[in-house]
Amino acid sequence: MAEVERLVASHTLHSSESLCKLLRYLAKQAMEHPGVPVKEYQIATEVFGRQTDFDPQLDSMVRVQVGRLRSKLSEYYGGEGANDTTGVEIPKGSYAVVIHDRATNSSNNGHVDMLHNGANEQPMLPRNWVIATVGLSVAFVIASALAVHFYMARRADLPTPEQTAQAALPFRIFWRGVLTGPEEPWVIFSNAAFVGMPSTGMRYYDAAKDSHTPILDHYTGVGEVIAVHNLDIVFAALRQSLRVKRGSLFSLDDAKNNDLIFIGSPSENLTLQDIPSTREFIFQPIKTGEHAGNVAIINTKPQPGEASQYVANPSNVHLTEDFAIVAFVHGINPEHSELILAGTTTIGTQAAVEYVTRENYLAALLQKMNVSEASHLTPFEAVIRVKVAKGVPVECDIVAFRKLKS
């Protein structure tokens, strides 16, 4: 286990407690139960504390974490562990740890083998191979020259490293201010409980009259799908991973131990009803009038120039305006944070996520809060107005804002 402990203590891995725990567990299983495959369910419940109803078919958490561990191992041996004589790997297709000897000078070894093939003479190559090699070398030189030419021609059009860093600054400030640690946050997207059939029509589940009706909880809106995609792009640029789970599978244990990003309003993302959420702006179902069946954002303490509630267009007309909440609040465990991104419709939810994944919007938000460093970002709640054209959010602006007390 000395090789494993060296990895755990390395700069590459030591900051990720969950990956170190996973590596130790898999190594111990390989040592104590050689040849016995480790199951996803076993890893989920014994390493990550998942409930006994964990279903690997519905939750890819284990596969994601093992994939991250493989990447970290590759990063280690490509950097600080390049000269290690012993290697640790997890072959794809299994969760078994394999420890093996590493050849650190494979190219030199290959040369020595060739020199000792016969009477210390290198084998003669056929004439055709010599001609082909020369031809390929010439072609390579020409291609390289062309590549250098086009690179130099375009170099003036490329942003400098300083310009690239400056462009990414709002993203780094905001997201490093929101996330509390090195572990990946959970992205919880809404998937409302429906009854009925797609072919004949579906509606929201009503506990008062649908107690014996099968529930369909595997649908979500197009806005939520695009939202997760946008977050994934930003996190990839920040070189950080995220974990994704649908709301109906989320547990309060997850909420206690992780930073959370909620996508979708409490009317569909029901977990938001059980944990700390927004206080200044809250979602409320509309039961009467032309907006009946929709959701409104209630402004609990309207300030001068603000509306008391914010409502999208009625459902019987084309959507041209929606409203959404963008809020950064403390979680059940104050050491962790929650980011709530939710619209009164799925398009509003998409816009809320776009607001925190686009540089111009984030720059405006940080300026409004007078934040220039990640450590200065404090909890807040905001309502954004969303202009919609042909089912696509095209413009957003803040119409109500509260900076919360820490």
N, C-alpha and C positions, 0 to 999 in steps of 0.2 A: 504493500500500500504506500511505500515511500514515494513512488512516482505520482500517485494521486495527490498526496499531500503537497508535493512540490508544485503541482498544478494549482491546487487550491490557494497556495500562498503566493502565486504569481501575480504580477500586476494586471495581467489579462483577465483573471477570474476572481480575484479576491473581493472586488466590489459588488459581485452578484451573489448574494447569499443563497438564493434559490437554486442557482446553477451549481454552486459548490455542494449543496445538500444533495442535489440530484446525482452528481458525479460520485460522491461518496457512497450513496445508496446502491447505484448500479455496480460499482466496483465490489462492494461487499457481497452483493448477490452473486456476482460472477465467481467470487472466491469461495463462498460457502455453499453454493449450489451450482457447480460447473455443469454446463450442458442443459440446464433448465431455463427455458425462455422466460423473460420477465414480461408480464402483461401490462397493458395501458392502465387497466382498472387498478392493478396493484400499485403502480406508480402514483396514480391520481390520489388514491386514498391514503397511502402510507407516507408519501413524500410531501404532497401538496395539501393534505387534509381535506380532500373532497368528501362529500357525503356518500353514503352507501348506495344511493340511487344514481351515481355517476354513470353516464352512458357515453363510451368513446365514439359512438356513431354520431352523437349530437354535439359533442364538445371536443374540439381538437387541441385542447390545452396541452396535453402530454406531448403530442407530436410537435407542436410549436416549440415547447421548451427543449426537447431533445434536439430539434433542429438548431436551436440557438446554441446549445452546448457543443454540437459538432462544429459550428462556425467558430466558436471561441477556441476549441482545440486546434483547429486549422490556423487560426490567427496566432496562437501561442507558438506553434512549431514553425510558423513562418517568420517569427520575430524573436522574442527573448529566449525561446526554447530551441532555436535552430541547431544548436550544437549538442543537444541532449542525445545520449546514446540509446536511451529507451523511450519508446513512444506509447501513448495511450490513445486509443480511438474507439469510436462506436460505429461499426459498419452499418451502412444504410440497409434498411429492411429488418433490423433487429434492435434490441435495447441492451445488448450484451457488450460489456467493456472488454476490450482486447488490449493486452500489453505485449509489445514486441520490440525487438532490437531495431534500431534505425541506422541506416548507412548514411553518414553525413557527407561523405565524399564519393558518391556513386559514380560521378564522371571519371575521377582518377582511377577508381577500382576497375572500371570498364577498360581503361587504357592499359592498366597493368595486365589484365587478363589477355588482352590482344598481344602484348609484347611477349608473353610467355606461351603463346600458341606456336609450338614447333621450336625452331632454332632462333628464337628472339628476332624473328623477321615478321614484319607486317605483311599480310596476304596481298598479292597483287590484285587490283581491281580490273574487271573486263574493260576493254577499250570503249565499248558503248556506254558504260557507266561513267567513264571519264568525260566523254563528250557531253553526256546529259548533264553532268555536274557543272561543267564549264558553262553550258548554255543557261542553266538555271541561275548560276551566279551572275552572269551578265544581265539576265532579266531582273534579278533582284536589285542590282545596282541601279538600273534604269527606273524601276518602280520606286525605289527609295528617293532618287533624285526628284522624281515627279511629286512624290508626297511632300518632300521638303519645300518644293516650289509652291505648291498649293497651300501648305501650312503657313508659310511666310506671307503669302498674298492675303490670307484671311486673318492673320494674327492681329492686324490693326483693328479689326471689327470685333474681336473677342473682348469681353470684360476682363479687367485686371483682377488679380486675387483680392485687392483691396475693395474694388467695386462689388465683387461677389459677396464678400463678407459684409459689406455695408447693406446690400440688398436683403441679406438674410437676418439682419440684426433684429427687426421686430419679431420674427419668429422665435429666435433664440431667447430674447428677453421674456416674451409672453409665456412660452411653453416651459422654460426653465423656472419661471416664477410659479406656474401652476403645479408642476409635478414636484413631489416632495422628495423623491429618492431615485436610485438607479433602477429599481424594478419597473417592469412594464405596467402601465395602467390598464384597467379593464374598460373596454368600450361596451356599454350596454345599450343595445338598440331595441326599440319598442317592437313588440309583436302582439297586437291586441288579441283578446279572446273573442272569437266570432262563433255564431251558430248559423246553421243553414248550409246551403251548397252553392258553389260558384255558378252552377248552371241555372239555378232558380233564384239566386239572391242571398246575400249574407247580411247580418247585422251584428252589432255588438252584443256580447253575452250579457244577459240580465239575470242576476242571481235570484231575483224574486219569482221569475217565471220560467227559468231555463235550468232548474236544478237537476233535471233528469235528461237534459239534452246534450248530446256529444259536443264537445268544444273543439273548435278549430283554432289552434294557437301557433300555426306555422306560416302566417302571412305577415308581411310588413310593407310599408310604403316605398315608392320609388325614391322619395327624398332621403329616407334612411339609408338606402343602398348607396346612393351617390355620396352621401355624407361619410360613410365608412371608407369609401374609396378615397375621398379627399383627405381624410385624416391619415390614411395609410401613406399617401404620397408625401405629406409633410413630415411624418415620423421617419420615413426612409431618408429624407433629406437631412434630418437631424441625427441620423444614424442611431435611431432608437426603435425598439419594437413595441407593439401593442397587442393586447389580447382582446378577442371579440366574443361576446356572448349575447344571446337573445334574452330579453327581459324575463320571460317565464322560467328560465333556468337559473336565474341569478339568486343568490342566497345572502342573508345578512352576514354570514361568516365572511363572504367575499368583501362585503362593505367595510368590515372592521379592519381588514389587513391590506387594503390596496387603495391607490388613487383611482378615482372613477370618472368616466366621461359618459354621461347619459345623453342619448340621442332619442328624442321624442317626448311628447308631453305626458303627464301623469295619467291622462285618460287612456293612453295605450301602454305607456311604460309604467306599469302598476307598482313596480318596486319603489318608485319615487314617493309613493304614498306612505311608505313605512320607514323612511330614513330622513335625516335633515334635508330640507329643500329650501326653496326661496321663501322669503317672508314679506318682502316689499311688493312683489308682483306674483300673483298666484293664478293658477288655471282654475276655471269654474265652468261646468257644463251649463249650456243655455237650454232651458226647458220650454220656453214659450216664444211666440212671435216668429218672424220670418227667419230668424237664426236658430230656431229650435233644432236641437241635435248637434249643433256646433259647440265649440269651446271658446270662451272669452278669457282674456288676460285681465285680471282685476288689479287696479292700482290701489293698494290699501291706504296710502296716504298721499293723495294727489298734491303735487306742488303747482304753483302758478304756471299756467300755460300747458299743463298736462291734462289728459283725459282721465276720467275715472275708470274707464275700461277700454280695451282694444279688441276689436272683432274683425275678422276677415269678411269678404263678401258672402252673402247667403249662398247656400249650396246649389240653389236653382239657377244661378247665373255664372258666367265665366269668371274665374278667379283672376282679379287684377291687383288685389292688395291683400297682404297677410301680415301678421305680426308674430314675433317670436321673442323668446327670452334667452339671453346669454348671461349666465351667472356663474361666478366662481365663489364657492362656499366651503366651509370646513365640513368634514364627514363625521360619521359616528365617532371614529377615533380622530381627535383633533390633529393628530400628527399627519393625517392624510387629507387629501382634498377631493372636492367634487366639482366637476365642470358640467353644467346643465345647459344643453343646447336643444331647444324645443320650440316648435311653432304650433300655431293653432291648427294648421294642416301640415301634411307631409312636405309641401313645398316650403313652408315657413321653416320647418326643421332643416331642410337642405340649406336654406339661406343662413340660418344660425351657424351651421358648421362652416359655411363659406366665409362667414364673418371672421372666424378665428383661424382660417387657413389661407387668407389673402393678405398680402403685404400692406396694401393701401388701407384696408379696414383696420388691421392691427395697429398700424402706425397712428391712425386717428384715435383709436381707443387708448393707446398708451399716452398719447399727448393729452387727451382729456383727463387722464388720471395723473398726469405729470410724473410718469414713470420712465426712467432711463436705464434702470438696472433691474435684473430679475428679482433681486432680494427686496425691491421696493414695491412689488406687486402685492396688493392686499385684496381681500374679498370684496366683491361688488355684484350688483344685479343691474341688468339693463334690458330695456324693451327696444327692439328694433322694428322699424316699419319696412316691409318688403314690397317692392313693386314687381308685379308678375306679368309676363308677356308670353302667351301661348304655352302656359304651364311651366315656364322657366323663370326663376328669380333673376332679375336683371339689375336691381339697385337696392341698396340698404342704407338706412341712416338711423341713428339713435334718437328716440323720441322721449325716453325717460331713463334716468340713471340714478343709482344710489351707490355710494361708496360706503361699505359696511364697516362697523367697528370690529377690530380684530379680537 
